Amino acid sequence: MTVFPIEKFKKLQTPFYYYDMDLLEKTLSLVNEESEKYDFNVHYAIKANANDRILEKIRQKGFGIDCVSGYEIKKALEIGFTPDGIVFAGVGKADWEIELGLKHDIACFNVESLPELEIINELAQNAGKKARVAFRINPNVNANTHHYITTGLDENKFGISMTDLEKVIDRMKELNHVEFEGMHFHIGSQITDLDNFKDLCLRINELQDWFISRHLFPRIINVGGGFGIDYEDPESHPVPDFSSYFKVFKDFLDLKSGQEVHFELGRSVVAQCGNLISRVLYVKEGVKTRFAIIDAGMTDLIRPALYQASHKVQNLTNPGGEKKKYDVVGPICESSDSFGKALDLPEMKRGDFVAIRSAGAYGEVMVSRYNLREEPKAYYSDTI
Ligand SMILES: *Cc1c(COP(=O)(O)O)cnc(C)c1O
């Protein structure tokens, strides 16, 4: 359970991110323990949180890295991740990004279209190299998650559709500077129903046979990420159930000898260790509602405004106070700058500390300077 050192917070300017490093440690250890049972390989999806201290800890724990831009590859190398654990996905890889990956001999390019495959081949030829590639396949599996974070359906821009796959592999056979490594998937994010991953496994089994019948052996099966966390009750579920998660893939993937299973976990690794800490500026009695106006806004944590996501809001100063209803809103000049409507919260007063929980993933990394605000600082439980 995350403990908030309020006395120490009093000296700090709000809003800021506060990371529970013990919880991160516990989470990483559990991922390692559960994935090692089956010899699974885990890459951390760096886009979820690219904070140096967090990355350093993840590196120490031996994770690989999943990147979706050249900037992320640079960052990973800077922190000391080795290229043999770096995989690179994304629908719009620019030439310099591909060249960077080739220069460092990263483990794999996860290719999302035929034109991209041709460009990777051309740039690899120019560099006198062979690029290892896996095809990101859009398996048309519904992740039953918010439509903004669903990626594995035919209408999404990601991956190669099943109907184009034949064409892509025929073309690949003519290209001399790409080497086929396997299949890659990523069907969406914040997926809490493990049946969706079971469906993915079953689809992968069919696809494997399809590849093998065309004389291509997928040595690597990269199932992506997407495992969800409990945003409603982070106290009861500070660490996701990685045991059940990895077991689904063990139980339902029909693996052949020599195959490796890779994962790209982002949110499930870092979400619960991060909190956005803010102070109440004003309590405003509106016509129909009571507003708690806090000094953190959508520039600090955009998920509610962007995906209609909800994060648990907690009054740290007055946890036992009489419950009242509040719309908790930020100071930004946008109506979507809200952290929740009609929330039952202990009475809020000016100056109270508020924690917005489960903000470690897609939080700090999406900070913007809209309204010319300053970027929030980050503090860590072990050094504050
Ligand atoms: C974002 C992303 C991930 C991580 O997703 P989470 O839901 O944070 O686990 C993994 N793979 C790819 C290709 C991604 O784009």
The ligand as an SDF file (V2000), in Angstrom:
LIG
                    3D

 15 15  0  0  0  0  0  0  0  0999 V2000
    1.6170    0.8800  -26.3660 C   0  0  0  0  0  0  0  0  0  0  0  0
    2.1690   -0.4040  -26.8430 C   0  0  0  0  0  0  0  0  0  0  0  0
    2.4120   -1.4360  -25.9330 C   0  0  0  0  0  0  0  0  0  0  0  0
    2.1050   -1.3380  -24.4620 C   0  0  0  0  0  0  0  0  0  0  0  0
    0.7650   -1.2750  -24.1920 O   0  0  0  0  0  0  0  0  0  0  0  0
    0.2270   -1.3280  -22.6760 P   0  0  0  0  0  0  0  0  0  0  0  0
   -1.2340   -1.2970  -22.8200 O   0  0  0  0  0  0  0  0  0  0  0  0
    0.7500   -0.0980  -21.9920 O   0  0  0  0  0  0  0  0  0  0  0  0
    0.7420   -2.5730  -22.0430 O   0  0  0  0  0  0  0  0  0  0  0  0
    2.9480   -2.6060  -26.4380 C   0  0  0  0  0  0  0  0  0  0  0  0
    3.2370   -2.7510  -27.7510 N   0  0  0  0  0  0  0  0  0  0  0  0
    3.0240   -1.7730  -28.6430 C   0  0  0  0  0  0  0  0  0  0  0  0
    3.3620   -1.9980  -30.0540 C   0  0  0  0  0  0  0  0  0  0  0  0
    2.4910   -0.5730  -28.2220 C   0  0  0  0  0  0  0  0  0  0  0  0
    2.2480    0.3840  -29.1240 O   0  0  0  0  0  0  0  0  0  0  0  0
  1  2  1  0
  2  3  1  0
  2 14  2  0
  3  4  1  0
  3 10  2  0
  4  5  1  0
  5  6  1  0
  6  7  2  0
  6  8  1  0
  6  9  1  0
 10 11  1  0
 11 12  2  0
 12 13  1  0
 12 14  1  0
 14 15  1  0
M  END
$$$$
